[in-house]
Amino acid sequence: MKDIPICGVCKVPVFISREFGWEKSGAILTPSSRELRWVFLESEYIDLLFRGLEELIGVPLDNIVIESRRRETRHYMAKIWPPQEIRDYLNRRDGGTSTNEPVTPREKEEFYRLARLQVLGVQNIGRIYGYGEMFPADSWERGDLNPWRFNILRNSYSVLMNVAVLLGSVEAFEKRDMWAKYEPTNENTYTVTCYEEEHPVHLRERLWRQKYELKPGDITYECCPECGLPEEISRCVWFMDKGIIFDPLVNRRMAIFGPSSVDSILKDLEFELGDAVPSLVIEAQRRIIKSELSSEDWKRRAPDFKRMISARGLGNLTNFKGDKTYLTLTIQNSCLTLIMVGSVQALVELALGWECSDYEYELKEDGDLIVTIRRK
């Protein structure tokens, strides 16, 4: 994707430094909407979390995960997409207006040209965010009536999340309820087909919207001299053709996404499956971190942990104390509460060589997350 401008020093797409700000509060925000938070996280953990939850709960979760993320995507995309001229044409084509004027071949050709550009634009942003390759199927060349319903996923950061994003975007485009099927074709490749259908689960009346209260912070970053991104971000490599962001220091694939999308899914799972879900999320995350990392990775000091979580947009570590039997920490402006508790528990166990531990946590109304891990 040679048409994407990049920083002359760190080679990160200019879109990232233009659209996102790493705040002193430990949050990642956008100038266009200071209410929306973002995180920059190891992306392979997302599907691992859902699969780990399935094993602990004993039921498949795909439909609930897709429905929850689809609903949020449609709600967001319906405000901004597609442009009015495309909406007008769709309305006219599908008999939604009183006009009797037929659609001319030239109008049809121009509509599909604009529609394809719109779809490609949305999918290219997904590549910049590290979501993998999303690109149209051959339905455009076949002359399908609704070619945007057919897409290919490759190297997805999360198959379930990407399927849901495609589904919600198509629903926003057509303004109608749909569902999606996704089928593997080759290694790390899926075909995704959206079609008119009732949703298999019904969460539409409960649109969770997580609000994050932010306190001022004191975090500073070493930044790229040209684009101003923190060193923790500018050191990463963007493979734009594959839609992959790679952090060579931690040897992990990364992605940028809204924490509210995952928090909303976990709230929906709790609503559907019961009060045990939060503790199971924490346990699933604890297992993932312990299986993916070694103890040598986490014999670090509090300042290292503070920089790590703030660069990821997870908040501001303001308290860190303990001994060989316990650790208590406070994170201001926290998000992804359950995931953070499970991660902290795992990291403490790795650092201190514990097989298991007990945890306590409290999320205060002002956004402070207090976590205590004790040796069992």
N, C-alpha and C positions, 0 to 999 in steps of 0.2 A: 504494500500500500504506500507507494512513493508519494502520493498526494497529501499525506498527513504531515504537517509541519512538525519538526522536532527541535528541541533545544540544541544549540551548537556545541554546548559543553558536555551535558550529561546524556543527551540523545533521547530523553523522555519526550513523548508527544507534548507539544505546547498546550494542547487542550487540557491536560491535567493541571498544569500550573495556573492556567487561566480560570478554570472552573472550580478548583478546590483550594481551600485554605486550611493549613495546619495551625490551629489556634493555640494560644498559651494555655487555654483551659483543658487541653487534651482531647478536644473534639475536632473533627474534620467537617467543615461547613462549606456551603457554596454562597457566593455573593448574591445570587438570584433568589435564594430562599434560606434565610438564617435559621428557619425552624427545622429544616431537614438535616439530619446527621448522616455521615457516611463512615465506613470503616475500610481499612486496607489490611486484609487478613489472608492467612494461608487458606487457599480455596479448597484443597482436597478434603479438608475436615468437614465440609458441609454435608456432602453425601455420606461420609463415614458416620456422621452423627445420626442421620436419619436411619441408616442401616443398623447402627448399634441400638437405636431405640426400638426398631422392629424386633430385634432379637430379645430385648428385655421385656417388651410388652406382649409379643407373641401374635401381633396382627399386622397386616400390610398397611403402610402409611401413605403410599404414593398418591392416592386420590385426594386425601386431606391436604397434603403438602401442596399439590398442584392447585387445588381449589383456593386455598388460602392465598398463595402467591399470585394466582391469576386475578383474583378479586382486587387486590391492591394495585396490580399493574393496570388493570382496566380503569380503575378509579382515577389513577394518575394520568394515564395516556389520553383518556377521554377529554381532558381539559385542553390538550395541546395538539392533538393529532387525530385525523389528518387535517391538512389545510382546508379552508372553506370551499375552494373550488372543487376539490375532490369529493367532499361531502355532498355538494350540490349535484355533481354528476351522478353519484351513486343513488341519491334520492330520486333523481329524474329517471335514471335507467331502470330502477326497481319499482317505478310507478308510485312514488311517494309524493308527487306533485300533481297539480291539476292540469299542467301543460300537456298539450297533445302534440307538441313538436317532436318529430322523430330525431333520434341521435344520428348525426351524420358520421360517415366513415372518418372524416378528419377529426371530429370531436372525440371519437372513440380512440383513435391512435394517440392523440394528445393526452387523453385521460390515462391510458395505460403507461405512457412514457413518464408522466408525473408520478403516478402511483409507484412505479418501480423505483424511481429515484428516492421517493419517500421511504420505502421499505429498506433500500440499501443504506440510506442515511442512518436509520435507527439501528440496523445491524452493525454498521461500522462503529457506532458509539459503543456497542457491546464488545467489540474487539478491543477498543481502547481501554475499557474497564477490565479486560482480562477474562471475558466470559467464553472465549473460544471462538471458533468460526461458526457464524450463522449466515447462511446465504440461500437465495431462492433456488427452488427445484426447477426442473425444466418445464413447469406448468406455464411459464410466460411464453416460451417458444411454441408450446402446443396450442396456444390461444385459448386457454381455459378461461371461463367466465370470471372466476375469482382466483387468480393465480397466486395471490398473497397468502392463501391458505396452505400452501405446500412449501416446506422449507427443509433444509439440511442442517444438522448440527454435527460439528466435529471438534474434538478436543474440548468438550464442555467443562467448565469449572464445576458445574453441577447440572446433571441432566435434568433432574426434576425442576430446578429453578428456571432453567432455560426453556423447557417445554411450557412452563407456566407463563413466562414472559411473552413467548410467541403467542400463546393462546389469548392472554389478556390484551395484547396489542391488536390481534385480529378482531377481537370482540369490540374494541374501541373503534377500530377502522370501520366496521360494518354496523356497529350499534345493535348487536343482537347476541343472544346467548349461544355459546358453542362449547364443544369439548374437543379434546385432542387425543390422537393415538400416536405413539412413538415406537418405532421398530428399528432394531439394530440392523445395519447393512454390512458394514465393515468394522474393523477395529476402531473403537472410539468414534464411530459415526452412526447417526440415527437419521431416519426420515421422520418428519413430524407433519401430520395432516390434521388440520382443523376442520370441523364439520358441525352443522347445525344439530344440536342435541341438548337435552336436559342435562344439568350437572348431576353426577352420581351422588354427590354430597351437597348439602345445602347450608352454607355458612354466610350467605349474602346479607342476612339481616344483622350480622355482627361484624362490622368493619372496625377492627381494632386500629387505633391510631395512637401509637406510643409518643408521648411528649417528654422531651428531655430538658429539664431545667439545668441551666449552665451557670456555674460560678466562675469568677475571674481566676486565672491561673498564673503561674510563674515559669512556665516551661519555655525554654529556648532551644533552638536547633542550629546545628551547623548546616548551612544551606549552599546550594549550587549558586555560584556567583552570577550566572546569567538568568536562570528562570526562577530562582528563589525557593526551589523545593528542598525540604529537609534531606540531609545526606542519606537517611534511611530509605528514602523513596528514590532519590536520584541515582543511587547505586544499582537499582534494579534494571533489568533488561526487558524491553518491550519487543516481543516478536509479533509484529502487527499482522503479518500474513496468517499466523496461526491463532491470533487472539489470546496470546499467552504472556503473562508477566512473570518473570523469574527473579527471585532474590538470591544472588549467589552466596551471600553471607550465611543465610540459614538453609540454603539448598532447597527452597520450597517455591512452589507456584503460588502467586498472590492474585487477589481480585479486589476490586472496589465495589461495594454494595451498601445499601442502606440497612443499618442494624434493625430498624423497625420491621423490615420484611421477615427476618428470622424470628424476632420476638413475637410478631403476629402469628406466625405458624405455630410456635410453641404454645401460645395462649389458646389457639384453636384446638390443638391436640389435647390440652388440658381440659377444655370445655367438653370435647367429644368423648374423651377416654378416662377422665377422672383425676382426682386429686393426687394420685401417685406419680403423675407425669413429671412434675418438676424434679423430684428426687431421682427419677430415672434418667432425665436429661443430664443432670449433674454426674451421675455414675457413668453414663455413656461417654461423656466428654472426658472424664477422668481416665477411662480405659483407653480412649483414642490417644490422648497426649502421652500416656505412659508407654504405649506400644510404638509410638512414632518417634519418641525422643529417648536419648540415653541420659543417665545421671550426669555425665560429664558436661552435657549441654547446659545444665542448670545450676552449677555451683557458682552463682553470680551474686553480686551485691545489689542492694536496694536501688542505687542510681541506675544500674543496668536495666532492672525491671521497669523502673519509671520511664526511661527512654523508650523501651520496647512497647509498652502499652500506649503511651501518648502518640508515638509515631503511627500506631495502628488505629488511632482515633477512639481508643477505649476508655479515655479519661486521664485523670491526674492523680498519681500516687502521692498521698500526703502523709501517710503514717505507715511505718513498717518496723515492727518490733517482735522479738521472740527469743527463744533459746532452743536447746536440743529437744524440747518437749512440745513446743507450740510455736505458731506464728500468727500474728494478727496484723492485718493491713486495712487501710482505708483508701478507697478510690473515689475521688470526687468526679462528678459529671460522668458517671458510669453508664454503660449500656450493655446489652447482651448478658444480663445478670446471671442466668443459670449456666451459660457457657463459661463465664468468667470464674464462677465458683468452682466448677469442675476442673478448669484449667489450673487454678491456683492450688487446689488440692493435689493434683497430679504433680505439679512442679515442686511443691514442698516435699512430697514423698520421694521424688527423684533426687532432690538436693540432699535430703537427710538420710536417704537409704531406707525409708520405711516401706513395708509391704502394704500397709493400709493405715487409715486414719479416720477420725471423726471431724465433721465440719459444722460450723454455725455461721449463719450470715443474716444480715439485716440490710434491706434497701430502704433508706430513709426518704421522706417526702422531698427533701431538697436534692436528691440524686446521689447522695453519699452511699456507697456500698462498703459495708464493714464485714470482713471475712476472717474467721478464726479457724485454724486447722490445728488439731491436737493429735498426738500419737495415741494410737489405740492400744 
